[in-house]
Amino acid sequence: MVKGLMLAVMLAVAAGCTTARGGFCAVSSPLRLSAASVDALSDAEVRALLAHNRKGERLCGWKP
């Protein structure tokens, strides 16, 4: 499940390279995981997840 989630994150990040609010913000949402799920992630997966959420904060106004 985690690998599928990370694939979705990577695809969303790659597809969401627009700065228009209608693109990335229309199809993406913050990724929120349980503590147990976070503990199971690799460092690369954590970096990808954080990059996705930070992009959403910057472009879409998501709150942590």
DAWOWO-V375031 format. One record per residue. N is the residue number from 0. OMEGA is omega as a letter, one per 40 degrees, with the letter a starting at -180 (* if undefined). NEAR is the number of other C-alpha atoms within 8 Angstrom. D_FIRST is the distance of its C-alpha to the first C-alpha in Angstrom with 2 decimals. Layout:
N/OMEGA/NEAR/D_FIRST
N/OMEGA/NEAR/D_FIRST
This chain:
0/a/4/0.00
1/a/7/3.80
2/i/6/5.49
3/i/7/5.15
4/a/8/6.20
5/i/11/8.66
6/i/8/9.91
7/i/8/10.65
8/a/11/12.35
9/i/9/14.32
10/i/8/15.44
11/i/11/16.49
12/a/9/18.36
13/a/7/20.01
14/a/7/20.99
15/a/8/22.13
16/i/7/24.99
17/i/6/27.55
18/i/7/29.30
19/a/7/30.21
20/a/9/28.76
21/a/6/28.19
22/a/10/25.74
23/a/15/22.88
24/a/11/23.59
25/a/7/23.70
26/a/6/20.23
27/i/8/18.29
28/a/6/17.70
29/i/8/17.05
30/a/7/13.60
31/a/4/13.93
32/i/6/11.74
33/i/6/13.00
34/i/6/14.94
35/i/6/12.88
36/i/9/9.72
37/i/9/12.30
38/a/6/13.83
39/a/6/10.94
40/i/10/11.02
41/i/6/13.57
42/i/6/16.67
43/i/7/15.99
44/i/9/12.66
45/i/10/14.69
46/i/8/17.49
47/i/11/15.59
48/i/11/14.28
49/i/8/17.86
50/i/8/19.44
51/a/13/17.73
52/i/11/18.83
53/i/8/22.23
54/i/9/22.83
55/i/15/22.27
56/a/11/24.68
57/a/8/27.19
58/a/10/27.11
59/a/9/26.15
60/i/7/27.42
61/i/9/24.19
62/i/4/25.05
63/*/3/23.08
